Amino acid sequence: MKTLAEIRKKYQGKLDSLDLELIVADIIKKSREFVLTYPEYKITSTRNSQLTTLIERRIKREPIAYILGHKEFFGLDFKVDKNTLIPRPETELLVELAIHLVTHNPQPTTIIDVGTGSGNIIISLVKNLLRSELRPACNDVATSGRVTGYEFIGIDISKKTLNIAKKNAKTHKIDKKIKFLRGNLLEPLIKSSRLMANSSLIVIANLPYLSSKIYSSAPIDVKKYEPKSALLSGTDGLNHYKKLFKQLKKIVTSYDPPATMLQLRAGLRVTSFLEISPEQKPALQKIIKSSFSKAEFEFKKDLAGKWRICIIHIIA
């Protein structure tokens, strides 16, 4: 049996101390604070063997999230594996901006998370809408805790990835509130007229956006372990967004409003939130203008001061 102090000494200089503490905490089923507070705590030979295996994986640069099988995002814990992209802190801005719009939008709205991955974006959105402090700001969040007037949908092309998203939704007890559909970007929406019953559509997309140049210089942790299909998007990193815009244009131009909306002379209102790579702003501006001549759009910087989010407003 070895103490936590002995384990720390053994791997000092070989492994980041935070990573080691998280792995040890996971093995002994205690908090990281416990690991730091009780260096004399002894672990069994069986657990020490398990610990060695996990540490060796991390030394080989496998992401800590895959080793532990979960990652925190927006204050929630999400199951992740090699089929899902690991949620990043900068993506939390995407969720914050979407929440702000949703809570101040009085219209019935269909909210689509395109390329949902682990489901972290759509699940975080729904969970926050259900929090009591947000209810007064949103007429469609009933005091019973049920979100009404909204339809939440997560789409992904991978069946394995969708299974992870569904498990996360169930873990957070909102699996009945989100529909998970399999398809290439917005294809399920295009094929189902039922989804167009609402006159307001919010499309949230954190699609692959790395250019071939940026991907080639990405850390080993990323290139070797995270799914390439969730990261790389052609030479300029914009292939997926170009396709998304074509699909959005098809939806906007073919929109057939319900009779009630015809009486109000209201068209389809689409707001799209996109996460991008900072250097893509100029190219994306040109693509948006050529795709939606009358659309209004803006860019937002992340906490590092880099252009990270693009918001597009389209009215049919």
Stockholm file with secondary structure:
# STOCKHOLM 1.0

chainA/1-316         MKTLAEIRKKYQGKLDSLDLELIVADIIKKSREFVLTYPEYKITSTRNSQLTTLIERRIKREPIAYILGHKEFFGLDFKVDKNTLIPRPETELLVELAIHLVTHNPQPTTIIDVGTGSGNIIISLVKNLLRSELRPACNDVATSGRVTGYEFIGIDISKKTLNIAKKNAKTHKIDKKIKFLRGNLLEPLIKSSRLMANSSLIVIANLPYLSSKIYSSAPIDVKKYEPKSALLSGTDGLNHYKKLFKQLKKIVTSYDPPATMLQLRAGLRVTSFLEISPEQKPALQKIIKSSFSKAEFEFKKDLAGKWRICIIHIIA
#=GR chainA/1-316 SS CEEHHHHHHHHTTTSCHHHHHHHHHHHHTCCHHHHHHCTTCEECHHHHHHHHHHHHHHHTTCCHHHHHTEEEETTEEEECCTTSCCCCGGGHHHHHHHHHHHHTCCSCEEEEEETCTTSHHHHHHHHHHTSGGGGGGCTTBCTTSCBCSEEEEEEESCHHHHHHHHHHHHHTTCTTTEEEEESSTTHHHHHCGGGGGSSEEEEEECCCCBCHHHHHTSCHHHHHHSCGGGTBCTTTSCHHHHHHHHHHHHHHHTCCCCHHHHHHTCCCEEEEEEECCGGGHHHHHHHHHHHCTTCEEEEEECTTSCEEEEEEEEEC
#=GC SS_cons         CEEHHHHHHHHTTTSCHHHHHHHHHHHHTCCHHHHHHCTTCEECHHHHHHHHHHHHHHHTTCCHHHHHTEEEETTEEEECCTTSCCCCGGGHHHHHHHHHHHHTCCSCEEEEEETCTTSHHHHHHHHHHTSGGGGGGCTTBCTTSCBCSEEEEEEESCHHHHHHHHHHHHHTTCTTTEEEEESSTTHHHHHCGGGGGSSEEEEEECCCCBCHHHHHTSCHHHHHHSCGGGTBCTTTSCHHHHHHHHHHHHHHHTCCCCHHHHHHTCCCEEEEEEECCGGGHHHHHHHHHHHCTTCEEEEEECTTSCEEEEEEEEEC
//
